[in-house]
Amino acid sequence: MRIIFEDVPDDLARDIAKLVARHDTPPPATFTPEWTVTRAEHLLRDLPAVALQLIREAVLGNGWADADKLRGPDGKASLRGRSGAITKAVNRGAAAGRWPAGVDVPIQAQYDPENPSYQRTTGYVMPDDLVPVFRAAIDRITEQ
């Protein structure tokens, strides 16, 4: 048997799983922390402008932010620290209890597979299922 809890706060899902479990065994459940629009909004509000731009570009590109576009018209803008700032903000949010620990960083750098010795970012990838979540979060912070 498989029971799925969707769109339920994590704490409530854990409590329900404990009720369903036998008293002498741990709950037969695994929890996969997910991004919600509210969580994404909190993350976006905690990012510096360059990291926020990276996520916006990934959303506008339907999951792809091209590094050349992020480097600017002259191609010289540095991408250093942009994804690191996102990782740090994700960790801060987990520590503050805004989302569960273990939630994935919503964007990952992609490197040129033809040039493994020099790791120059070709772009950033956001999973397809996160694009609409972060699009809605961007809309929320833009409306205000």
C-alpha positions in Angstrom: 0.0 0.0 0.0 1.2 3.5 -0.8 -0.1 6.7 0.9 0.9 10.1 -0.4 0.4 13.4 1.4 0.5 16.4 -0.9 0.2 20.0 -0.1 0.2 19.3 3.6 2.7 21.0 6.0 5.6 18.7 6.7 4.9 18.5 10.5 1.3 17.4 9.9 2.4 14.7 7.4 4.9 13.4 10.0 2.2 13.4 12.7 -0.2 11.5 10.5 2.4 9.0 9.6 3.1 8.4 13.3 -0.6 7.7 13.9 -0.7 5.2 11.1 2.5 3.4 12.2 2.5 0.5 14.6 3.5 1.5 18.1 6.7 -0.6 18.1 8.0 0.4 14.7 9.1 3.7 13.2 6.6 5.4 10.7 6.7 3.6 7.3 7.3 6.9 5.6 9.9 8.8 3.8 9.8 12.5 3.6 11.1 14.4 0.6 11.2 18.1 1.3 9.8 20.2 -1.6 9.8 23.7 -2.8 6.5 25.5 -2.5 5.7 29.0 -3.8 5.9 30.4 -0.3 9.3 28.8 0.4 10.6 30.0 -2.9 9.4 33.5 -2.2 11.2 33.5 1.2 14.4 32.3 -0.6 14.1 34.9 -3.3 13.8 37.7 -0.7 17.0 36.4 1.0 19.2 36.6 -2.1 21.6 39.3 -3.3 20.6 40.8 -6.7 23.1 38.8 -8.8 21.8 35.5 -7.4 18.2 36.6 -7.8 19.0 37.4 -11.5 20.3 33.9 -12.0 17.1 32.3 -10.8 15.0 34.8 -12.8 17.0 33.9 -16.0 16.5 30.2 -15.3 12.7 30.7 -14.9 12.5 32.9 -18.1 14.6 30.2 -19.9 12.2 27.5 -18.8 14.9 25.9 -16.6 18.0 27.2 -18.4 20.0 30.3 -17.7 22.7 30.8 -20.3 26.1 31.8 -18.8 26.9 34.1 -21.7 23.8 36.1 -21.1 24.6 36.4 -17.4 28.2 37.5 -18.2 26.8 40.7 -19.8 27.2 42.3 -23.2 31.0 42.3 -23.0 31.1 38.8 -21.6 33.3 39.8 -18.7 31.0 39.8 -15.7 32.0 37.2 -13.2 29.6 34.4 -12.2 31.6 33.6 -9.1 29.5 33.4 -6.0 26.1 33.5 -7.6 25.1 29.9 -7.0 27.1 29.8 -3.8 24.9 32.7 -2.5 21.8 30.5 -3.3 23.2 27.5 -1.4 24.0 29.7 1.6 20.5 31.1 1.6 19.0 27.6 1.3 21.0 26.6 4.4 20.0 29.8 6.3 16.4 29.1 5.6 16.6 25.6 6.8 18.4 26.7 10.0 15.6 29.3 10.5 12.9 26.7 10.0 11.5 28.3 6.9 11.8 24.9 5.1 13.0 21.5 6.1 16.6 20.6 6.1 17.6 18.7 3.1 15.6 20.6 0.5 17.5 20.7 -2.7 19.2 23.8 -4.0 16.9 24.9 -6.9 19.6 25.5 -9.4 22.8 23.9 -10.4 25.8 25.0 -12.5 26.4 23.1 -15.7 29.9 22.8 -17.2 31.2 22.2 -20.7 31.6 18.4 -21.1 34.0 19.0 -24.0 36.5 20.8 -21.8 36.8 18.9 -18.5 40.1 20.5 -17.5 38.8 24.1 -17.4 35.5 24.3 -15.6 33.9 27.3 -17.1 30.1 27.4 -16.5 28.0 27.1 -19.6 24.8 27.9 -17.7 22.6 26.9 -14.8 19.8 24.3 -14.8 16.6 24.4 -12.8 14.5 21.2 -12.7 11.4 21.4 -14.8 9.0 20.9 -11.9 10.5 23.9 -10.0 10.1 26.4 -12.9 6.4 27.1 -12.3 7.0 27.3 -8.5 9.7 29.9 -8.8 7.8 31.7 -11.6 4.9 32.2 -9.2 7.3 33.3 -6.4 8.9 35.8 -8.7 5.4 37.1 -9.6 4.7 37.5 -5.9 7.8 39.6 -5.1 7.4 41.6 -8.3 3.8 42.6 -7.5 4.7 44.3 -4.3 
